[in-house]
Amino acid sequence: MSEEPIVSIPSDPTPAPPAQPTDEKSGEAARPREAHLDLRMPILEVLTNPNLPDL
């Protein structure tokens, strides 16, 4: 057996990018409501760390 990684090939070779709502003032893509949250931090640490501000 070879140790090659399995690469999945999508059936559609050119998938359309997801539509994003634009901000009328700047014309840029609007950031989602959760953009201010640091999702790199484990959720357990967020819930148990007393040094973090209240969400």
Residue pairs with C-beta under 8 A, 6 or more apart in sequence:
20 29
20 30
21 29
21 30
22 28
22 29
22 30
23 29
23 30
37 55
46 52
46 55
